[in-house]
Amino acid sequence: MPEFQQMFLAFTNPILGVLAGAILTAVIQSSSASVGILQALASTGAVTYGAAVPIIMGQNIGTCVTALISSVGTSKNAKRAALVHLSFNVIGAAVWLTVFCIVKATIAPTLLTKSASLMGIAVFHSVFNILCTFLMFPFSEAFEKMVCRIIPDAETPEKANELDERLLGSPALALGQCRQVLDHMAIAAINALKSSVNCILKYDEETAVSIRKAEDETDHFEDNLGSYLLKLTSRHLSDEESVKATEYMKLIGDYERIADHAVNILESAEELVQKGVSFSSQATEEYTIISSAVIEILDLAYQAFSKNDYEAAQKTEPLEQVIDELKEELRTRHILRLQKGDCSVAAGFVWSDLLTNLERVSDHCSNISGSVLDTIEHNMNSHESQRFSRDSDKDFFQLFAYFKRKYLIPINISPNLEKQERI
């Protein structure tokens, strides 16, 4: 203790006092401990308010070391948060130290020469932080721009380091982090599927590369999210946290498979190009109808997940049933075209693969919305709840009829199907 006392008392200069408080706090990595040491010295009557005030300002700077150390090896946003913390305290200390020095030099209040009390130190420590907050609050946007310029975004998005294992001890924060990464995964898979659907009608080499890159990204996301969630579920989770973790485990599998189907559809497009074959005008129009339905169910499932949208989740299952029926109807129409010689066998194989992949994408979208409904309704048997909706829910039948009309294959596409039943 005598060593600490001599160190504090030696820095009567305000600037040196700030440095002393900052260095001590940085070394012990605890502002509470350094304030306690200062209070212990003040209890002897050897520390005046004039010496204590700059030291307290320095202690607020020194406490930033913990955040800076913690930010090493983390995401850019974590580094930016640590930099904002440091800038906030350094600028606040500089401004109020200047005010302190002016007051000390011009007014020289007798309070500064009095011995600091334990309560006085605690009060000033709180007042100083409040004053810094009032001072910096109007410049919050400027701070954001400053740290984003100092630590700019990389050209490629961060991946593995978005999942910070140090947050595993705080399940709520860890799950929030998982949701952000899962959202990136979902967007990558959806964009890949939409691009692959367009490639069937207009193949593009650059788009093909981006689809495969997106599929690789979803594989990466699946590996990292799956491993992270397994570690998280081994911790003590509340019932709500456990339900969320289970939902995310299901969703990563569905979105990874959607990206796989995107590549499968792309390969169908490449096969058409390589073999120099194309679909008939009838098949092209039919493909446009079923692919539009699949795009809508993709958007509905993502809306259900991203916004926890109950209404969007309820619309998904009726549309999935319509897509199932479309698949079977389009297969029948394809057979009739083959019999008439309107479609080549080579194009027919691609057509069959396309319908299978599109129908399976809709199945995964149904799973995604089912998982969302499970979480909202606290029901872990999604297949049972969806079966019940199909069998007894009036809203389900109304939505089914609506989507059936919306994606109805016109009779005039195929003269052999003039007796097609309409709704």
QUILIN-V177308 format. One record per pair of residues at least 4 apart in sequence whose C-alpha atoms are under 7 Angstrom apart, sorted by the first residue. I is the first residue (numbers start at 1). GAP is how many residues later the second one is. Records with the same first field share a line. If there is no record, write none. Layout:
BEGIN
I: GAP + GAP
END
This chain:
BEGIN
1: 4
2: 4
3: 4
4: 4
5: 4 + 36
6: 4
8: 12
11: 5 + 6
12: 5 + 39
13: 4
14: 4 + 40
15: 4
16: 4
17: 4 + 34 + 37 + 38
18: 4 + 36 + 37 + 39 + 40
19: 4 + 39
20: 4 + 35 + 38
21: 4 + 34 + 35 + 37 + 38
22: 4 + 36 + 37 + 39 + 40
23: 4 + 39
24: 4 + 10
25: 4 + 5 + 6 + 9 + 34 + 37 + 38
26: 36 + 37 + 39
29: 34 + 36 + 37
30: 4 + 33
31: 4 + 28 + 29 + 32
32: 4
33: 4
34: 4
35: 4
36: 4
37: 4
38: 4
39: 4 + 79 + 82
41: 5 + 6
42: 4 + 5 + 74 + 75 + 76
43: 74 + 75
45: 70
46: 69
47: 4 + 5 + 68 + 69
48: 4 + 64 + 65 + 66 + 67 + 68
49: 4 + 62 + 63 + 64 + 65 + 66 + 67
50: 62 + 63
51: 4
52: 4
53: 4
54: 4 + 43
55: 4
56: 4 + 69
57: 4 + 36
58: 4
59: 4
60: 29
61: 25 + 28 + 29
64: 4 + 21 + 22
65: 4
66: 4
67: 4 + 15
68: 4 + 14
71: 7 + 8 + 11
74: 4 + 5 + 87 + 90
75: 4 + 86 + 87
76: 4
77: 4
78: 4
79: 4
80: 4 + 67 + 71
81: 4
82: 4
83: 4 + 64
84: 4 + 59 + 63
85: 4
86: 4
87: 4
88: 4
89: 4
90: 4
91: 4
92: 4 + 40
93: 4
94: 4
95: 4
96: 4
97: 4
98: 4
99: 4
100: 4
101: 4
102: 4
103: 4 + 5
104: 4 + 5
110: 4
116: 4 + 5
117: 4
118: 4
119: 4
120: 4
121: 4
122: 4
123: 4
124: 4
125: 4
126: 4
127: 4
128: 4
129: 4
130: 4
131: 4
132: 4
133: 4
136: 4
139: 4
140: 4
141: 4
142: 4
143: 4
144: 4
145: 4
146: 4
147: 4
148: 4
158: 4
160: 64
163: 14
167: 4 + 6 + 7
168: 6 + 64
170: 4
171: 4 + 66
172: 4
173: 4
174: 4
175: 4
176: 4
177: 4
178: 4 + 47
179: 4
180: 4
181: 4
182: 4 + 70
183: 4
184: 4
185: 4 + 33 + 36
186: 4 + 69
187: 4
188: 4 + 26 + 30
189: 4 + 25 + 26 + 29 + 66 + 67 + 69 + 70
190: 4 + 108
191: 4
192: 4 + 19 + 22 + 67 + 70
193: 4 + 65 + 66 + 69
194: 4 + 101
195: 4 + 12
196: 4 + 66 + 69 + 70
197: 68 + 94
198: 4
199: 4 + 5 + 67 + 70
200: 69
203: 66
204: 4
205: 4
206: 4
207: 4
208: 4 + 58
209: 4
210: 4
211: 4 + 52
212: 4 + 51
213: 4
214: 4
215: 4 + 44 + 45
216: 4
217: 4
218: 4 + 38 + 41
219: 4 + 37
220: 4
221: 4
222: 4 + 30 + 34
223: 4
224: 4
225: 4
226: 4 + 23
227: 4
228: 4
229: 4 + 16
230: 4
233: 4
237: 4 + 5
238: 4
239: 4
240: 4
241: 4
242: 4
243: 4 + 132
244: 4
245: 4
246: 4
247: 4 + 124
248: 4
249: 4
250: 4
251: 4 + 117
252: 4
253: 4
254: 4 + 110 + 114
255: 4
256: 4
257: 4
258: 4 + 103
259: 4
260: 4
261: 4 + 96 + 100
262: 4
263: 4
264: 4
265: 4 + 89 + 92
266: 4
267: 4
268: 4 + 82
269: 4
270: 4
271: 4
272: 4 + 5 + 6
273: 4
277: 70
278: 69
279: 4 + 5 + 68
280: 4 + 63
281: 4
282: 4 + 131
283: 4
284: 4
285: 4
286: 4 + 123
287: 4
288: 4
289: 4 + 118
290: 4 + 33 + 36
291: 4
292: 4
293: 4 + 30 + 114
294: 4 + 64 + 68
295: 4
296: 4
297: 4 + 19 + 22 + 65 + 68
298: 4 + 67
299: 4
300: 4 + 12 + 13 + 16
301: 4 + 11 + 12 + 15 + 64 + 67 + 68
302: 4
303: 4 + 6 + 9
304: 4 + 5 + 6 + 8 + 9 + 65 + 68
305: 4 + 64 + 67
308: 64
309: 4
310: 4 + 63
311: 4
312: 4
313: 56 + 60
315: 4 + 84
316: 4 + 50 + 53
317: 4 + 49
318: 4 + 78 + 81 + 82
319: 4 + 81 + 84
320: 4 + 42 + 43 + 46
321: 4
322: 4 + 78 + 81 + 82
323: 4 + 36
324: 4 + 35
325: 4
326: 4
327: 4 + 28 + 32
328: 4
329: 4
330: 4
331: 4
332: 4
333: 4
334: 4
335: 4
336: 4
337: 4 + 5 + 6
338: 4 + 5 + 6
343: 4 + 5
344: 4
345: 4
346: 4
347: 4
348: 4
349: 4
350: 4
351: 4
352: 4
353: 4
354: 4
355: 4
356: 4
357: 4
358: 4
359: 4
360: 4
361: 4
362: 4
363: 4
364: 4
365: 4
366: 4
367: 4
368: 4
369: 4
370: 4 + 12
371: 4 + 11
372: 4
373: 4
374: 4 + 5 + 6 + 8
375: 4
381: 4
382: 4
383: 4
384: 4
385: 4
386: 4
387: 4
388: 4
389: 4 + 7
390: 6
393: 4
394: 4
395: 4
396: 4
397: 4
398: 4
399: 4
400: 4
401: 4
402: 4
403: 4
404: 4
405: 18
411: 6 + 7 + 9
END
